[in-house]
Amino acid sequence: MNRKAGVIFSYVLMFVEICSTMLFTPFLIRTLGQAEYGIYHLILSVLSYFTLLDLGVGSSVIRYMSKYSAEKNKNAQRSFMGVTTIYYLIIAAVALLIGLVVRQNLSSIFETGLTVAEIELARKLFSIAICNTVVTLATSAFSNAIIAHEHFMVSKGTTIIMTIVKVLLSVVALKMGMSSMGVLAVHLITNCITRGIYVCYVLFKLKITPSFKNIQFSFLKEVASYSSFILLQLIASYINSMSDQILLGMFAKGSAVIIGIYSIGAQILQYFKTVGAHFTGVLMPGLVRLVDSKPTRETYENEMIKIGRIVFMVLGLVWCVFLVFGKDFICMWAGEENSQAYIVALALMFPTLFGYAQGAGYQLLQAMAKHKLPAIIQVCSAVVHIILVIILMKWNALYGTVIGSFIAIFLCDMVVMNLMYKKQIGIRLSVLFGGMFKGTLPCLATATVLGFALKTLNFSRFGWLGFVVNCGVMVAIYGVTMLLYGMNDYEKNLLFKPVKKILKKIHIVKEV
């Protein structure tokens, strides 16, 4: 029941975070302006790297705390909490020291991209943000303990409530003229409250008091072995997600506005990734059991095609709708001055789409304990990413950054990883892509062509209403063509079985 509740709360949290951000971001952009919004996002990008100081240990903490909880070994839990509390306090202190050094050197780091006034604002924002990061790191042992005990109503529920409160208080702060500093101050206050709730819950409800007597640090070796390749994946992920804004601030002259535009496109990309991650998270847990059954190559191919088709159906539709009507959305949502964010999002969503559609292959490699090489490849891809962006932004700051990112992601997710699937799993790429595109690609192409035809009717002149009608018609065209020509029996059953169950419960149909 706890895991089912966790899944439900995860989807609610995803919905709340996406909706609150979608509604708040336009107000934030228009209140701060392009330049200050760019600096605000630049600082958040810099601070995001400080969470890497966790070194991937968070996953290990959850793993071991879950084990001790299942064994009902309270003493082991208390001792483990003592070790992890000390570890995270040390990490928080290290983060603070590094933060102070970075703060002192912001002027030299971003002297090319930012003006003197903008650097001074960045320094003030960084001071608040580093405090927020230190609080998060220092209390990570407690938040992970709650997750390990599967008390999702506390972990997810608190986050949901505080996300809403944070947005509301941020609006108030902006209305009072507190600008970006007020927003980050709200982030700090709400985070302190959230983390205080976590600490109190572990101490007084779970009754797990960290024990600092006879502490054994021998577990760190085992944890390091378990976490090392998780850390590599995190590093690669953070570089690919956050490095572009930082590189713009370091190497592109007068880049505050460009960072703001790029951040809007990157934010839409993040929504796209969130949808993809939740789909793959639901569809892929059975892959470990599949590997244990020692299947044939054809079985692996069929499983990758089955999962890939579903992900490609959904994310492919999102990308095609954005291709046709995305620029209208950007202009209405973030303002016409940020219309170039359309190119940023559209370009980076494309290779990401295929990365998620073929994500089952990476999960299979993990289940087969062959994920070390892919992790190293991802880090190498991130390094290539940085080099390409630095070179190409000298030609054009915005478009050079987009092209560099696109090439790096494309080479990693669509070239190198496919070769890995072929070599390590034995997947025939022609079979994989043929199965994934059969029926789905023609339906996406049909919906896209008709979407562009619909665009000539200029419903966009009616604002959001016209946008909703345009997208609704395009989705309906895609849905009808998929039902008639695209979906196989398994996919239709996957779609209609929940509907039939609901109808059965309300006595509209007798059998499922």
matplotlib code that plots the C-alpha trace (Angstrom):
import matplotlib.pyplot as plt

x = [0.0, 2.9, 4.4, 1.1, 0.7, 4.2, 3.3, 0.2, 2.0, 4.8, 2.3, 0.5, 3.8, 4.8, 1.4, 1.8, 5.4, 4.7, 1.5, 2.9, 6.0, 4.1, 1.8, 4.5, 7.2, 5.5, 4.8, 8.4, 9.9, 7.7, 8.4, 12.2, 12.8, 15.0, 18.3, 17.5, 15.7, 18.8, 21.0, 18.5, 18.7, 22.4, 22.8, 20.4, 22.5, 25.7, 24.2, 22.7, 26.3, 26.8, 24.2, 26.8, 28.7, 26.2, 28.5, 25.5, 25.4, 21.7, 20.7, 22.9, 21.4, 17.9, 19.0, 20.6, 18.0, 15.3, 17.3, 17.6, 14.0, 12.8, 15.0, 13.5, 17.0, 16.6, 20.2, 21.6, 19.3, 20.5, 24.2, 23.7, 21.9, 24.8, 27.4, 25.3, 24.4, 28.2, 28.9, 26.2, 27.2, 30.8, 29.5, 27.4, 30.5, 32.5, 29.7, 29.7, 33.5, 33.4, 30.5, 32.4, 35.3, 33.0, 31.2, 34.4, 35.4, 32.1, 33.4, 36.4, 34.2, 31.5, 33.4, 32.9, 29.2, 27.9, 28.2, 29.5, 25.9, 24.8, 27.8, 26.9, 23.3, 24.6, 26.7, 23.7, 21.6, 24.4, 24.7, 21.0, 21.1, 24.2, 22.5, 19.6, 21.9, 23.7, 20.4, 19.4, 22.7, 22.9, 19.5, 19.7, 20.1, 16.7, 14.9, 16.4, 15.4, 11.7, 11.8, 13.5, 10.6, 8.2, 6.3, 5.4, 2.6, 5.2, 8.0, 5.9, 2.9, 5.1, 6.8, 3.5, 2.2, 5.4, 5.7, 2.3, 3.2, 6.5, 4.9, 2.2, 4.8, 7.0, 4.2, 3.7, 7.4, 7.5, 4.4, 6.1, 9.1, 11.6, 12.6, 14.8, 16.3, 12.8, 12.1, 15.2, 14.6, 11.2, 12.9, 15.2, 12.5, 10.2, 13.1, 14.1, 10.5, 10.3, 13.6, 12.6, 9.5, 11.7, 14.0, 11.2, 9.4, 12.5, 13.3, 9.9, 7.6, 10.0, 12.0, 15.3, 17.9, 21.3, 23.8, 27.4, 28.8, 31.2, 30.6, 31.9, 32.9, 33.7, 30.4, 31.7, 33.8, 30.7, 28.6, 31.3, 31.4, 27.6, 27.4, 30.4, 28.7, 25.5, 27.7, 29.1, 25.6, 24.6, 27.7, 26.9, 23.2, 24.0, 26.6, 24.1, 21.3, 22.9, 26.3, 25.0, 23.8, 27.0, 29.2, 27.1, 27.8, 31.5, 32.3, 29.5, 29.6, 26.5, 24.9, 22.3, 19.4, 20.6, 20.8, 17.2, 16.0, 18.0, 16.6, 13.1, 13.8, 15.6, 12.7, 10.3, 12.8, 12.7, 8.9, 9.4, 11.9, 9.6, 6.8, 9.3, 10.8, 7.4, 6.4, 9.6, 9.5, 6.1, 6.9, 10.3, 10.4, 9.8, 13.1, 15.1, 12.8, 13.2, 17.0, 16.8, 14.7, 17.7, 15.7, 16.6, 17.7, 14.2, 12.7, 14.9, 14.1, 10.3, 10.5, 12.5, 10.0, 7.0, 8.2, 9.8, 6.5, 4.5, 7.0, 7.5, 3.7, 3.4, 6.6, 6.5, 3.1, 4.3, 7.2, 5.1, 2.5, 5.3, 6.9, 3.6, 2.3, 5.3, 6.3, 2.7, 2.9, 6.3, 5.1, 1.9, 3.6, 6.9, 6.5, 7.4, 10.9, 11.6, 10.4, 13.9, 13.4, 11.3, 14.4, 16.2, 13.4, 12.6, 16.2, 17.0, 13.7, 14.4, 17.4, 15.9, 12.8, 14.8, 16.9, 13.7, 12.1, 15.1, 15.6, 14.6, 18.0, 19.9, 17.7, 18.5, 22.2, 21.8, 19.9, 22.7, 25.3, 26.8, 26.1, 29.6, 30.8, 27.6, 28.1, 31.7, 30.4, 27.9, 30.6, 32.8, 29.7, 29.3, 33.0, 32.4, 29.3, 31.3, 34.0, 31.5, 29.5, 32.5, 33.7, 30.3, 29.2, 32.0, 30.1, 26.7, 26.1, 22.5, 22.4, 26.0, 25.1, 22.0, 23.9, 26.7, 24.2, 22.2, 25.3, 26.6, 23.2, 22.6, 26.0, 25.6, 21.9, 21.3, 24.7, 26.9, 24.2, 22.6, 25.9, 26.1, 22.7, 23.8, 27.1, 26.1, 22.5, 22.6, 19.8, 19.3, 18.8, 16.8, 14.4, 14.2, 13.5, 11.3, 9.1, 9.1, 8.1, 5.6, 2.3, 3.4, 5.6, 2.9, 0.3, 2.7, 3.4, -0.3, -1.1, 1.8, 0.9, -2.7, -1.5, 0.4, -2.7, -4.8, -2.2, -3.0, -6.5, -4.8, -6.8, -3.8, -5.4, -7.8, -5.0, -5.0, -8.4, -7.1, -4.0, -6.1, -8.3, -5.3, -3.6, -6.9, -7.7, -4.2, -4.3, -7.7, -6.4, -3.5, -5.7, -8.1, -5.3, -3.5, -6.6, -7.4, -4.0, -1.2, -1.9, -1.5, -3.8, -1.5, -1.5, -5.3, -5.8, -3.4, -5.5, -9.0, -8.6, -8.6, -11.6, -13.5, -12.7, -14.2, -17.3, -17.7, -17.6, -20.4, -22.3, -22.2, -20.5, -20.7, -17.3, -13.8]
y = [0.0, 2.4, 1.9, 2.4, 5.6, 6.6, 6.3, 8.3, 11.0, 11.1, 11.8, 14.4, 16.1, 16.0, 17.7, 20.3, 21.2, 21.4, 23.4, 25.8, 26.4, 26.9, 29.5, 31.2, 31.5, 34.0, 36.3, 35.9, 36.7, 39.8, 41.0, 40.5, 41.2, 39.1, 40.1, 39.5, 36.3, 35.1, 35.9, 34.2, 31.0, 31.3, 31.2, 28.3, 26.4, 27.0, 25.9, 22.8, 21.4, 21.6, 18.7, 16.5, 16.7, 14.0, 11.7, 9.5, 8.4, 9.3, 6.1, 4.0, 5.5, 4.6, 1.1, 0.4, 2.1, 0.1, -3.1, -2.3, -1.3, -4.6, -6.4, -4.2, -3.5, -0.2, -0.1, -0.5, 2.2, 4.6, 3.8, 4.2, 7.5, 8.7, 8.0, 9.5, 12.6, 13.2, 12.6, 15.1, 17.7, 17.5, 17.7, 20.7, 22.4, 21.6, 23.1, 26.2, 26.7, 26.1, 28.4, 31.2, 30.8, 30.8, 33.9, 35.8, 34.9, 35.4, 38.6, 36.8, 33.8, 35.8, 39.0, 38.3, 37.7, 40.0, 43.7, 44.9, 45.6, 42.1, 40.5, 42.3, 41.0, 37.5, 37.7, 38.6, 35.8, 33.3, 34.1, 33.2, 30.2, 28.6, 28.8, 26.9, 24.2, 23.9, 23.3, 20.7, 18.8, 18.9, 17.3, 14.8, 11.8, 12.6, 13.1, 9.8, 8.0, 8.9, 7.7, 4.4, 3.8, 4.5, 7.2, 9.0, 11.0, 12.9, 13.1, 13.7, 15.3, 17.9, 18.7, 19.2, 21.6, 23.6, 23.8, 25.5, 27.7, 28.7, 29.8, 31.9, 33.5, 34.2, 36.1, 38.1, 38.9, 40.0, 42.1, 43.8, 44.7, 42.2, 41.0, 37.8, 38.2, 37.9, 34.8, 33.1, 34.2, 32.5, 29.3, 29.4, 29.9, 27.2, 24.8, 25.3, 24.6, 21.5, 20.1, 21.0, 18.8, 15.9, 16.1, 16.2, 13.3, 11.1, 11.9, 11.9, 9.8, 7.2, 7.5, 7.1, 9.2, 9.2, 7.3, 8.7, 5.9, 3.3, 4.5, 2.1, 3.8, 0.5, 0.7, 3.7, 1.4, -0.7, 2.4, 4.0, 0.9, 1.0, 4.7, 5.4, 4.8, 6.5, 9.5, 9.3, 9.3, 12.3, 14.3, 13.6, 14.5, 17.8, 18.8, 18.1, 19.9, 22.9, 23.6, 25.7, 28.6, 28.6, 28.5, 31.4, 33.4, 32.7, 33.1, 35.1, 38.8, 40.5, 37.1, 37.8, 38.2, 35.2, 33.1, 34.1, 33.0, 29.8, 29.0, 29.2, 26.6, 24.5, 24.6, 23.4, 20.6, 19.7, 19.3, 17.0, 15.0, 14.8, 13.2, 10.8, 9.8, 9.0, 6.9, 4.9, 4.5, 2.9, 0.6, -0.7, -2.4, -5.8, -5.7, -7.2, -10.2, -10.5, -10.7, -13.3, -15.6, -15.8, -14.7, -14.9, -11.9, -11.8, -11.4, -8.5, -6.9, -7.4, -5.9, -2.8, -2.4, -2.7, -0.1, 2.1, 2.3, 3.5, 6.2, 7.2, 7.5, 10.0, 12.0, 11.9, 13.6, 16.2, 17.0, 17.3, 19.5, 21.7, 21.8, 23.2, 25.4, 25.7, 29.2, 30.5, 28.9, 30.6, 34.0, 33.8, 32.2, 34.0, 37.0, 37.6, 38.9, 35.3, 33.6, 32.2, 29.8, 27.8, 26.8, 25.9, 23.6, 22.1, 21.2, 19.7, 17.8, 15.8, 13.7, 13.5, 11.9, 9.0, 8.7, 8.0, 5.9, 3.6, 3.9, 0.2, -0.7, 1.3, -0.4, -3.8, -3.0, -2.1, -5.3, -7.2, -5.4, -3.9, -0.3, 0.8, 1.4, 3.4, 5.6, 6.3, 7.1, 9.5, 11.4, 11.5, 12.8, 15.6, 16.6, 16.7, 18.7, 21.4, 21.6, 21.9, 24.6, 26.7, 26.5, 27.1, 29.9, 32.1, 31.9, 32.7, 32.6, 31.3, 29.1, 27.9, 26.6, 24.9, 23.2, 22.1, 20.6, 18.9, 17.3, 16.0, 14.5, 13.1, 11.4, 9.9, 8.9, 8.0, 6.8, 5.5, 4.0, 2.3, 0.7, -0.4, -2.0, -3.8, -5.1, -5.7, -7.0, -8.2, -5.9, -5.6, -1.9, -2.3, -4.5, -2.1, 1.0, -0.8, -2.1, 1.2, 3.3, 0.8, 2.6, 5.4, 7.4, 7.6, 8.7, 11.4, 12.6, 12.8, 14.7, 17.1, 17.9, 18.5, 20.6, 22.9, 23.1, 24.0, 26.7, 28.5, 29.2, 31.5, 30.4, 31.8, 35.2, 34.1, 33.7, 30.8, 29.7, 29.3, 27.6, 25.0, 24.4, 24.0, 21.5, 19.7, 19.1, 17.9, 15.5, 14.2, 13.6, 11.7, 9.7, 8.6, 7.6, 5.7, 3.8, 2.9, 2.2, 2.7, 0.7, -3.0, -5.2, -5.0, -1.1, -0.9, -3.3, -1.2, 1.9, 0.5, -2.0, 0.7, 2.4, -1.0, -1.5, 1.8, 1.1, -2.3, -0.7, 1.7, -1.2, 0.1, -3.0, -6.5, -8.0, -6.8]
z = [0.0, 0.9, -2.6, -4.3, -2.3, -3.3, -6.9, -6.5, -4.5, -7.1, -9.9, -7.8, -7.0, -10.7, -11.6, -8.9, -9.8, -13.5, -13.1, -10.4, -12.5, -15.7, -14.0, -12.0, -14.6, -17.0, -14.0, -12.8, -16.3, -16.7, -13.2, -13.3, -17.0, -19.3, -17.8, -14.1, -14.9, -16.7, -13.7, -11.4, -13.5, -13.8, -10.1, -9.7, -12.4, -10.5, -7.2, -8.7, -9.0, -5.2, -4.8, -6.5, -3.2, -2.1, -4.2, -4.9, -1.3, -1.0, -2.9, -0.7, 2.5, 1.3, 0.4, 3.8, 5.9, 4.1, 4.9, 8.6, 8.7, 7.2, 9.8, 12.5, 13.7, 15.6, 16.8, 13.3, 12.1, 14.9, 14.2, 10.5, 11.0, 13.2, 10.5, 7.7, 9.8, 10.4, 6.7, 5.5, 8.1, 6.8, 3.2, 4.1, 5.6, 2.5, 0.3, 2.4, 2.1, -1.6, -1.9, -0.1, -2.5, -5.6, -4.2, -3.9, -7.4, -9.2, -10.8, -12.4, -13.4, -15.2, -16.1, -19.8, -19.7, -16.9, -16.1, -12.8, -11.5, -12.7, -10.9, -7.7, -8.0, -8.7, -5.6, -3.4, -5.0, -4.5, -0.8, -0.3, -2.5, -0.9, 2.5, 1.0, -0.4, 2.9, 4.7, 2.2, 2.4, 6.2, 6.7, 3.8, 6.2, 7.7, 4.3, 3.0, 6.2, 5.6, 2.0, 3.1, 5.5, 2.7, 4.6, 1.4, 2.9, 4.8, 2.2, -0.9, 0.9, 2.6, -0.6, -2.4, 0.2, 0.5, -3.3, -3.4, -0.4, -2.0, -5.2, -3.4, -1.1, -4.1, -5.8, -2.7, -2.5, -6.2, -5.7, -2.7, -5.0, -3.5, -7.0, -7.4, -3.9, -2.4, -4.4, -3.2, 0.3, 0.1, -1.2, 1.8, 4.4, 2.9, 2.6, 6.3, 7.3, 5.2, 6.5, 10.1, 9.6, 8.3, 11.2, 13.8, 12.1, 12.2, 15.8, 17.3, 15.1, 13.7, 17.0, 15.2, 17.1, 15.5, 17.7, 17.7, 19.9, 18.6, 15.0, 12.3, 9.1, 7.3, 5.5, 3.5, 1.3, 0.3, -0.2, -2.4, -4.6, -4.9, -5.5, -7.8, -11.1, -9.9, -9.3, -12.8, -14.2, -12.0, -13.2, -16.8, -16.3, -14.5, -17.1, -20.0, -18.1, -16.5, -18.1, -21.0, -18.9, -16.9, -20.1, -21.6, -18.4, -18.6, -22.3, -24.1, -23.8, -22.4, -21.9, -19.2, -21.7, -23.7, -20.5, -19.8, -23.2, -23.1, -19.6, -20.8, -23.6, -21.1, -18.7, -21.4, -22.1, -18.4, -18.5, -21.5, -19.5, -16.5, -18.7, -20.2, -16.9, -15.3, -18.3, -18.3, -14.5, -14.7, -17.7, -16.9, -13.4, -15.0, -16.9, -14.0, -13.9, -17.7, -17.5, -14.7, -17.0, -19.5, -22.5, -26.2, -28.3, -29.8, -26.4, -25.5, -28.9, -28.4, -24.9, -26.1, -29.0, -26.7, -24.2, -26.9, -28.9, -25.9, -25.0, -28.6, -29.1, -26.2, -26.4, -30.3, -30.1, -27.6, -29.9, -33.0, -31.3, -30.1, -33.6, -35.0, -32.2, -29.8, -31.0, -30.3, -26.8, -26.1, -27.2, -25.1, -22.1, -21.8, -24.2, -27.8, -26.8, -25.7, -28.9, -29.7, -26.8, -29.2, -31.2, -27.9, -26.7, -30.1, -30.9, -27.6, -27.2, -30.4, -29.3, -25.8, -27.4, -28.8, -25.6, -23.6, -26.3, -26.2, -22.4, -21.9, -23.4, -20.7, -18.0, -19.5, -19.3, -15.6, -14.9, -16.7, -14.6, -17.8, -17.0, -16.1, -19.6, -20.5, -17.4, -18.6, -22.1, -20.7, -18.8, -22.0, -23.9, -21.3, -21.8, -25.6, -24.9, -23.0, -25.7, -28.6, -26.8, -26.0, -29.6, -31.3, -29.0, -30.4, -33.7, -32.2, -28.4, -28.4, -31.6, -31.1, -27.6, -28.9, -31.8, -29.6, -27.1, -29.9, -31.4, -28.1, -27.0, -30.5, -30.6, -27.1, -27.1, -30.7, -32.0, -29.2, -27.0, -30.0, -30.8, -27.1, -27.3, -30.4, -29.0, -25.3, -25.7, -29.3, -30.5, -34.2, -34.8, -38.0, -36.1, -33.2, -35.2, -37.6, -34.8, -33.0, -36.0, -37.5, -37.5, -35.1, -37.6, -40.3, -37.7, -36.3, -39.8, -40.7, -37.6, -38.1, -41.8, -40.9, -37.9, -40.2, -42.4, -39.4, -38.5, -41.8, -40.4, -37.9, -34.8, -32.8, -33.1, -30.4, -27.9, -25.4, -26.6, -30.2, -29.0, -27.0, -30.0, -32.3, -30.0, -29.3, -33.0, -33.7, -30.7, -31.8, -35.4, -34.0, -31.6, -34.3, -36.8, -34.1, -33.1, -36.7, -38.1, -35.5, -32.4, -32.0, -29.9, -26.8, -26.9, -27.4, -24.5, -22.4, -23.2, -22.9, -20.0, -17.3, -19.0, -19.0, -15.4, -14.5, -16.6, -14.9, -11.5, -12.4, -14.0, -17.6, -18.8, -17.3, -18.2, -18.7]

ax = plt.figure().add_subplot(projection="3d")
ax.plot(x, y, z, "-o")
ax.set_aspect("equal")
plt.show()
